[in-house]
Amino acid sequence: MRVERFAALRKFKPPEELHILWVEMDEEALHMVDGAFGMSDGVANVRREYKEIEGRKFFKIFVAQGCLEEALETLDRLKKIVRIGEVRIER
């Protein structure tokens, strides 16, 4: 008889998917956004990865499940001090 090694873990629900935001901003704003989310406890992870859409630079931000509203509010507050444009929610 084979015993499954991690059978006890099956009772836990798998983690829900995180959100991916693409945020239009420049390098200067990226540093400020990264610093702001760095002070929050696991809300978001700002990446240096970007893609160009219609000549505009969008940086990737991973947002923890259940923290989307908080992340969007933080970005809205940051818009008052750095240039942040459009925010696209991928999932």
Secondary structure, 3 states (H helix, E strand, C coil): CCCCCCHHHHHCCCCCCCEEEEEEECHHHHHHHHHHHHHCCCCEEEEEEEEEECCEEEEEEEECCCCHHHHHHHHHHHCCCCCEEEEEECC
